[in-house]
Amino acid sequence: MAVTLRPPTASQLPQPDDFHPPSLDWLKGTWTVTHSTLPMWKSKRNVRITYTILPNNPKHDDTNNTSNQLDDLVSYQPLDSDKVKEVHGIDTAAGPGGGAWDWRGKGLLKIASSHWEVLGWGVEPGSEGDATDTAKTGKSQWAVTYFAKTLFTPAGIDVYSRTDKGLSEQTLSAIKNALQEIKDPNVEKLASELFEVKRN
């Protein structure tokens, strides 16, 4: 299968004219982080991110999919504990065009913020990408996200799958190749650091 990824908007490389961000209806729901370059996930397992369209946002419209905010809930377990921990925040669309978000923490994390973008997304061959079809075929939706550097974390890349099982070797290989094809030295370096996040 062929996978095409765009460079991060911070890159000096031009953005492709044919990139279309995923709709909020496609993005919403729970994703499993199967691979990452972010050091914080090396000591964690079962990392999941759940996006929920905020229905009380005045700009939200179910028909036109025009909400500009998402509830962002990250859950994970430390490698040495069964306790589930959570990080809760709000994503606000960053600029026109979609596919880029500014995150701000909730509660005690309200002072923390970050920027993330969807570099690419799709469905594995043999699947229509809905929950029923994923359960029948084992194929999955996938997404690749980029996180800009913050005061606390380096820039990084995550690979998402709709299932805990993760993506096929074919899909994962295509994603890795597509990252290497982004001729930005920072992205190429990150691509070489991609590791599997523990799931059990």
Disulfide bonds with the S-S distance in Angstrom:
none
